[in-house]
Amino acid sequence: MSYTDQRTSNPAAWAAFWIGLAGLVLMPIPLFIGFFLGGGLSIIAAVFAVIGLLKGLSRSGKGIGPVVFAAIFIALTWGGISVGGGIIW
């Protein structure tokens, strides 16, 4: 086996994790800045999460842990936006 066959990391999943976390952190900025920054980053994180999930499932579920956390970050970001975070806070 070569090194690339043994690799269990999932770069798309980790990108979703970090971008989703950045979106969650930036979401509370008021006056629609957080809406556009946090909301935009969470959409990008969702795209990476789907890609990471598909890659992880093709490898028998290896590397989908960050996708789960990214999904939680995305849900918290949009939950915060739905109650006024990034818009009026």
Summary of the structure (lengths in Angstrom):
residues: 89
radius of gyration: 14.8
end to end distance: 53.8
largest distance: 55.0
contacts: 312
relative contact order: 0.24
helix: 72%
strand: 0%
